[in-house]
Amino acid sequence: MTIMYRQCKRVKSFWIAAALALGSSVSQASELPFFWQPPEATDREAFLPEEMPPGMQVVPTELDGPVFATAEGKTLYIWPLRGLRNGSVGDRRTTASTCDGTIYRETAGLMSPYPPGYLLPELDKRRSCEDLWPAVVAGADAKAVGKWTLVPRANGQKQWAYDGFPVYTSHLDRQLGDVLGGKRYEEGGAGGETGALRFAIGPRPDLPPELKVRSTNTGRMLVNQKGFTVYVSRADVPGKSNCRGECLKTWAPVLAPQVARVHGEWSVLERSPGILQWVYRGQPLYIYIPEAGAESRGGQVTGNDVPGWHSVFTQRALPPPDAFTVHDVRLGQVLADTTGKTVYVYHCNDDALDQQSCNHPTSPQAYRMAVCGHGDPELCLKMFPYVTAAPGAHSRSRLWSVMTIDKHTGQLAEVGQSGAIQVWAYRDRPVYTFGRDRPGGTDGDAWGEFNGYRNGFKAFWLRDDYRANAFGP
């Protein structure tokens, strides 16, 4: 949500509830400011300044907020140690990087159902971890500053570390603001089903201590320290709350301490003598009481179903191309194509010790072919067909692009190459539909290993109040 946008353009009241029937289409993405901010919006997440080594910078991104980058604009990542089913892999704090020049040939047996000792696919093309994730090397005279420290590398060089973890760039990032190596997470990332992922790093958001930011599939959402979603009301006016009496039985003001510091986009209002409420971008903040029960795990956004109330984001992504729509499904809302077929993203992380990603067209397609067609490319095209792009299609959002794919191999192809098709890609990975879905269906969700997270397909969730899919990897 963009609060300024909500003030200057009144949208249809409670548009979510207008399509409660299972599988009903909500509308074109360009008409849905609930999920995305309009292209003309300028909202960006404010952050706390911190000391950085010379040459490092903070770069704004469309989905992940501000991230750290090199002087050349390459986003920075860490690979924190993660416990998997049969061991742990990744970097430990304050120790040397485990991402080196070794080219692994066999599975490590860290994740069932892959036993150790099996040959990995396309060994003739396999690259080393440090080739895919170049270390951010410090100069000989570099000194630690703030959270930035130095760890040794096997070749005698020093590598920058942030919060104790060695820092890398990704070979996938090409432009300033690209975050194609992995999303940014504020709460430790996805569970062990995904394998040991890399995460983009960035400065702390500029927030009161009572609040934090949670990354979602559509932007950076404000929640309180217990994880409950923060809301604003259209009935309020800048700096003034009109939630009184009966309203307070459903909506709890986000209270500020007497020592609250008013600065930047943050201010307070006095609800009654000595009782202060936080105000963000001119709008008083609330918690939806029905979501804040003792057994609630947080992360629900059901308050958006109340007319006039909306969750708060420090920033949202731009709308996807007009080729996509939004549909209500059994557990929430998903992105769909123009026919109403749910859109899917493919996840893949291999079982070598360096845990290489295998969901990009430049990586081996054997894993995807195995789960979508038993190794048969033609069956894969029927089970999970690509979402094709019309000639000349383009996107205002940098998260979406058109790429040319050899539909038989799944690899990148040249324009005009035999068997080449133009497909939509999200974060530089093709997106798909599921051949067995009806419009509004999600039967392909969690198709593959470990609920689709290790090697498989997940629906493009925009909202899920039950399984937190909208906060997934």
Disulfide bonds with the S-S distance in Angstrom:
Cys99-Cys129 1.96
Cys243-Cys247 1.91
Cys348-Cys358 1.96
Cys372-Cys380 1.83
